Amino acid sequence: MLPHARRLQPHEVDLSELDHHHEIAVIEIEPRSACELDCAHCDSKARRRLISIGLRRKPVHQVLDPSFATEVLRALANHEKVLASAVITIAGSGEPLASQHTPAIAAAARKAFPNSKLQLFTSGWGIESQQQMAERTPRELNTLWFSADRFHVDSIRRALKKSGQPSKPADAENYLTDRLAWANKYAHDHGVTFVVRAIIGRKSQYLYVANLVSKAREKSGVTDEIQISEAGMHPPASRLKERKDGLIYLRSDGRVTGTLE
């Protein structure tokens, strides 16, 4: 990440300092900075570790304001270096669906970039019903990615224990497969491509994920096959590496960050 970043005010969206030498083909949006999970592979856990040993200050929880995001996206759409077909990813350090503003942000992204591929990454944490899943998941999505593997199950178990809920491995698996089923049903009903994103290092790990997916399909009643993608194959990142396109990162704290490669 290069130091081409500035804190923007809602009334002033100026991208002149983001002087890119490549076309901007990827826009990543972080609706929320906090995450209650501590997945071993996630950089948010590494940040919490640095905070715990005093090497980093505890951050203030931030939620991206939808009106501010709309201004930034509108400005990006009019920027000569930003492709109209840019891939827009809604993800970041926090769970996107835990923010009530995510649907509005996605709607703004689709309005600004009608020809973009819009995708969202979720773990399902904090979603308490099929109805809430439907309310929080943007209808404008092309692809919905759901993180499901042994690392997420272990993290969910710890989070359940911390909140005083039943936290045996089976409880965590049920929690995850319920939300996986809700997400799969939503994607099926709204014509959204659904992909399970998992860390798979060994055959046993793949079989574990496949079993979670099978349980979720049974719960959802959707018979369509669910694609399982290894976590290392993050579409925006791989495209960025191959094409050396630029990237814009709209953070929940109001910073707009750019990178050249």
C-alpha positions in Angstrom: 0.0 0.0 0.0 1.5 3.3 -1.0 1.1 6.5 1.0 -1.3 8.1 -1.5 -4.1 8.6 1.1 -5.9 11.5 2.7 -8.9 11.8 5.1 -11.8 13.2 3.1 -14.7 15.2 4.4 -18.2 14.3 3.3 -18.6 17.6 1.5 -15.2 17.3 -0.3 -14.3 14.3 -2.4 -11.1 15.1 -4.2 -9.1 12.3 -5.7 -6.4 14.4 -7.3 -3.9 13.1 -4.8 -4.5 9.5 -6.0 -2.2 9.9 -9.0 -2.3 6.4 -10.6 -0.2 5.3 -13.5 -2.5 2.3 -14.1 -6.2 2.0 -14.7 -8.3 1.5 -11.5 -10.0 -1.9 -12.0 -10.7 -2.7 -8.4 -12.7 -0.8 -5.7 -12.9 -2.3 -2.2 -15.4 -1.0 0.3 -15.2 -1.6 4.0 -18.7 -0.9 5.6 -17.6 -1.7 9.1 -14.2 -1.9 10.9 -14.9 -4.3 13.8 -15.1 -8.0 13.7 -16.2 -10.2 16.6 -14.5 -13.3 15.2 -10.8 -14.1 15.5 -10.1 -16.4 12.6 -6.4 -17.5 12.7 -5.7 -16.5 9.1 -7.3 -13.1 9.3 -5.2 -9.9 9.6 -7.8 -8.5 12.1 -6.5 -11.1 14.6 -3.0 -10.0 14.0 -4.0 -6.4 14.7 -5.7 -7.4 17.9 -2.5 -9.2 18.9 -0.4 -6.1 18.4 -2.9 -4.1 20.4 -2.8 -6.6 23.3 1.0 -6.4 23.6 1.0 -2.6 23.4 2.5 -2.2 19.9 -0.7 -0.7 18.5 -3.5 1.5 19.9 -7.0 0.1 20.1 -8.9 1.4 17.1 -12.2 3.2 17.4 -15.0 1.2 15.9 -16.0 2.8 12.6 -19.0 2.4 10.4 -19.0 3.8 6.8 -21.5 6.6 6.3 -23.7 5.7 3.2 -24.0 9.4 2.1 -20.2 9.8 2.3 -19.7 6.5 0.4 -22.2 7.7 -2.3 -20.1 10.9 -2.8 -16.8 8.9 -3.1 -18.3 6.4 -5.5 -19.8 9.2 -7.7 -16.4 10.9 -7.8 -14.7 7.6 -8.7 -17.2 7.0 -11.5 -16.2 10.3 -13.0 -12.5 9.8 -12.6 -10.7 9.2 -15.9 -8.5 6.4 -14.6 -11.3 4.3 -13.0 -12.8 1.7 -15.3 -16.6 1.6 -15.7 -16.3 -2.2 -15.4 -14.3 -2.1 -12.2 -14.8 -5.0 -9.8 -16.4 -3.7 -6.6 -15.8 -5.8 -3.5 -17.7 -5.2 -0.3 -15.6 -6.7 2.5 -12.9 -5.3 4.8 -11.9 -5.9 8.4 -15.5 -6.1 9.7 -18.5 -8.2 8.8 -20.3 -6.3 6.1 -23.8 -7.7 6.9 -23.4 -6.5 10.5 -23.9 -2.9 9.2 -27.4 -1.8 8.4 -25.9 0.6 5.9 -24.5 -2.1 3.6 -27.5 -2.3 1.3 -27.5 1.5 0.8 -23.8 1.4 0.0 -24.2 -1.4 -2.5 -27.1 0.4 -4.2 -24.9 3.5 -4.5 -22.1 1.4 -6.0 -24.5 -0.1 -8.5 -25.9 3.3 -9.5 -22.4 4.8 -9.9 -21.0 1.7 -11.7 -23.9 0.0 -13.5 -21.6 -2.3 -15.5 -19.4 -3.4 -12.6 -19.1 -6.8 -11.0 -20.4 -6.3 -7.5 -19.5 -8.9 -4.9 -19.7 -9.2 -1.1 -17.7 -11.4 1.3 -19.5 -12.6 4.5 -19.0 -15.0 7.4 -22.7 -14.7 8.4 -21.7 -13.8 12.0 -24.4 -11.8 13.7 -27.2 -12.6 11.3 -30.0 -14.1 13.4 -32.6 -15.1 10.9 -33.4 -15.8 7.3 -35.4 -12.6 7.2 -32.4 -10.5 8.5 -30.1 -12.2 5.9 -32.5 -11.0 3.2 -32.7 -7.5 4.7 -29.0 -7.0 5.0 -27.8 -8.7 1.8 -27.8 -6.2 -1.2 -30.0 -7.1 -4.1 -27.5 -5.5 -6.5 -24.9 -8.2 -6.0 -23.5 -10.4 -8.8 -21.7 -12.7 -6.4 -22.1 -13.6 -2.7 -19.0 -15.2 -1.1 -19.5 -17.1 2.1 -16.5 -18.0 4.3 -16.8 -21.5 5.7 -14.0 -23.8 6.9 -12.6 -25.3 10.1 -10.9 -21.9 11.0 -14.3 -20.1 10.9 -16.0 -22.9 12.9 -13.3 -22.6 15.6 -13.6 -18.8 15.7 -17.4 -19.0 15.9 -17.1 -21.5 18.8 -14.9 -19.0 20.7 -17.2 -16.1 20.0 -20.2 -18.1 21.1 -18.4 -19.0 24.3 -17.4 -15.4 24.9 -21.1 -14.3 24.6 -22.3 -17.0 27.0 -24.0 -19.2 24.3 -23.6 -23.0 23.9 -20.2 -23.4 22.3 -19.5 -27.0 21.6 -18.0 -27.8 18.1 -21.5 -29.0 17.0 -23.0 -25.7 18.2 -20.5 -23.7 16.1 -21.1 -25.9 13.1 -24.9 -25.5 13.4 -24.5 -21.8 13.7 -22.4 -21.6 10.5 -24.5 -24.0 8.5 -27.7 -22.2 9.4 -26.3 -18.9 8.0 -24.7 -20.7 5.1 -28.2 -22.1 4.3 -29.8 -18.7 4.6 -27.2 -17.1 2.3 -27.6 -19.9 -0.2 -31.4 -19.6 -0.3 -31.1 -15.8 -0.7 -28.7 -16.2 -3.6 -30.9 -18.8 -5.3 -34.0 -16.7 -5.0 -32.4 -13.5 -6.3 -30.3 -15.0 -9.1 -27.0 -14.2 -7.3 -23.9 -16.4 -7.9 -23.1 -18.1 -4.6 -19.6 -19.3 -3.7 -18.2 -20.8 -0.5 -14.7 -19.5 0.2 -12.6 -21.8 2.3 -9.0 -22.4 3.4 -8.2 -25.9 2.1 -4.7 -27.3 2.6 -5.4 -31.0 2.8 -8.0 -33.4 1.4 -9.5 -33.8 4.9 -10.1 -30.0 5.1 -11.9 -30.1 1.8 -14.0 -33.0 2.9 -14.9 -31.1 6.1 -16.0 -28.1 4.1 -17.9 -30.3 1.7 -19.8 -31.7 4.6 -20.7 -28.3 5.9 -22.0 -27.4 2.5 -24.0 -30.6 2.3 -25.7 -29.8 5.6 -26.4 -26.3 4.5 -28.0 -27.4 1.2 -30.2 -29.8 3.1 -31.3 -27.0 5.5 -31.9 -24.5 2.7 -33.9 -26.9 0.5 -31.9 -25.6 -2.5 -30.6 -28.6 -4.6 -28.2 -26.6 -6.8 -24.6 -27.4 -6.4 -22.5 -24.9 -4.4 -19.1 -24.0 -5.7 -16.2 -24.2 -3.2 -13.3 -21.9 -3.9 -9.9 -22.0 -2.1 -9.4 -18.8 -0.1 -6.2 -18.0 -1.9 -8.1 -17.4 -5.1 -9.5 -14.0 -4.2 -10.8 -12.6 -7.5 -9.8 -8.9 -7.1 -6.4 -9.7 -5.7 -5.5 -12.2 -8.5 -6.8 -9.8 -11.2 -4.7 -7.0 -9.6 -1.6 -9.2 -9.7 -2.0 -10.4 -13.2 -2.9 -7.0 -14.8 -1.1 -4.7 -12.4 -4.2 -2.6 -12.3 -4.7 0.0 -9.6 -7.0 -0.3 -6.6 -9.0 2.1 -4.5 -9.8 1.2 -0.9 -12.7 3.1 0.7 -12.3 2.5 4.4 -14.9 2.7 7.1 -13.0 5.6 8.9 -13.3 7.9 5.9 -9.9 7.3 4.3 -9.5 6.7 0.6 -6.4 4.8 -0.1 -4.8 4.0 -3.5 -2.2 1.5 -4.6 -0.4 1.1 -7.9 0.3 -2.6 -8.0 
